[in-house]
Amino acid sequence: MIKTTQDFYKERTSQGEKVGVINLGCARNLVDSQEILGRLKRQGHRIVDLQNADVAIVNTCSFIEEAKQESIDTILDLVELKKQGKLKKVIVAGCLAQRYGKELAEEIKEIDAIIGTPKFAKDSVPEQVYLTPKHFAYVKICESCYNQCSFCVIPKIKGKFSSRKIESVLDEVRRLDAQGVKEINVIGQDITAYGMDLYREKSLARLLREMVKEIKNIQWVRLLYAFPAHVTDELIDVMANEEKICKYIDMPLQHISDHLLSSMKRSITTQQTKDLIAKLRTKIPRASLRTTFIVGLPGETDKDFEELLQFVRESRFEKVGVFVYSKEEATAAFEMPNQVPERVKKERLQRLMQEQQKISQELHERFKGQRLKVLVEEAQKGEENVYLGRAEHDAPEVDGVVYIHANRKLDLGSFAHVEVADTLEYDLVGKLV
C-alpha cells in the first residue's frame, strides 16, 4: 500500500491510464484535486469523466462526522465498482486519507493507494487541470490555519500555517487572466493571516493591491474564509476602495458568547466581533456578509444559544450557515465537560436556521427593482433564453442564483445587466436589461 503522495507519483505513472476524480468537501479540496490531476496529466495519464475511467481518485474530507461518513460511503461505492470490473484501481486522497490512512488500509483492502494531501507549493504555480467552468477559478493563497481553535482538527491534518509567496500568487492570477477568466475566488483556511509566516505581517491587503494592478479580464475578486480576529483596517479599506474586489466576505464567526469564544480559542471577544461588523457595514455599505455558526459546543447553555439567536436577529447577515458541533478526536474540545446532547444540538440548529430564513427573505426584498451585474453561468434546461447566473453577492456553489429571462441568446461566462422582478427563498428572478 502506497502511503505518500511522492511515492504515488513515482511508482504509479509508468504507463498512461484513464483517471477520473470525485472531489468531496470544500473548494480548498477542489484545488488539491486540480493539482493532483495536473501532475498526473503531465506524466502521461488521460484525465476523463469518472464513468470512462480505469482509475478513480476520491479526494476526501474529514472536517466533521458527516464529511467523514460521506467520504467512507464514496470509497465503498468505488470499491464495489472495482469488484464489478468497472474500475481497475481505487485511490484515496485528501484529509481522511491523511488522518486515517493506516485504518483505511487495514479495513478496506481493495484500496490501491492512499496518498493524503498534496504538498503545498509556496514558490511556484502548480500545473492544474481546472475543474471549474472556464469563467471562474479558485486561487489558494495559504494552507492550514494560523489559529488553533479547540474544536478544529485542520491544523492536525494540514500542519503548520503556510503562505504562498506574493509573486507565485500573481503568476497564477496573470495566467488565469490571460485565459479570459472573469472571476477568481481567493481561498485558504485563514486568508486574513496570509503572510504572517513569510513576511511577519498580515499581507492580504498588500497582495490584493498588487493583484488588481495585474488583471484585465478578471472583473471580480472574491474573498473566502476570512478569520475575523485577523481582519485589519487596511484590508477593509482595500475592499471598500478597489472596484474589482467583490463587496462580499465569508467570515466564519462560529459563536458570539464570550465564554464560548474563549473556550474555542477564537482570539476575539463579543464586543470586538460586534465592532468589526459595525466597521464593515459603515465602510462598505453594500457589503454582503456570509458567516457560519456552530451550535451545541461543549458548555453551550440555553443562555448562550439565546445570545447567539439575538445576535443573528440584530446583525442581519446576508448569508448564514449553521453546523452542529462534531466531536473530533485530537482536538482540545473532544475531552471538554458538559457535552451537549444531539437532540438539543439539532433543535438549536433548526431554530437558528428558521430565524435566518426569515431574515434572508426580508433582505432579498430590497433587490426588487434593482439592476444587478450578473455573471451568466448556464442555460436553464427546457426553457428558451432563460439562464442561471450569480451577482456579486453570491459565491459559487454555496450561495443563491439569479434567474435571467432574456430576449436573446447569452454567452456563458459573460456579464449581463439584470433588473430584479421577483425574489425566492434564496434566489432572485429578473429580466435582461
Buried (B, 14 or more C-beta within 10 A) or exposed (E): EBBBBEEBBEEBBEEEBBBBBBBBBBBBBBBBBBBBBBBBBEBEBBBBEBEEBBBBBBBBBBBBEEBBEBBBEBBEEBBEBBEEEBBEBBBBBBBBBBBBBEEBBEEBEBBBBBBBBBBBBBEEBBEBBBBBBEBBBBBBBBBBBBBBBBBBBBBBBBBEBBBBBBEBBBBBBBEBBEEEBBBBBBBBBBBBBBBBBBBEEBBBBBBBBBBBEEBEEBBBBBBBBBBBBBBBEBBBEBBBEBEBBBBBBBBBBBBBBBEBBBBBBBBBBBEBBBEBBEEBBEBBEEBBBBBBBBBBBBBBEEEBBEBBBEBBEEBBBBBBBBBBBBBBEEBBBBEBEEBBEEEBBEBBBEBBBEBBEEBBEEBBEEBBEEEBEBBBBEBBEEEEBBBBBBBBBBBBEEBBBBBBBBEEEBEBBEBBEBBBBEBEEBBBBBBBE
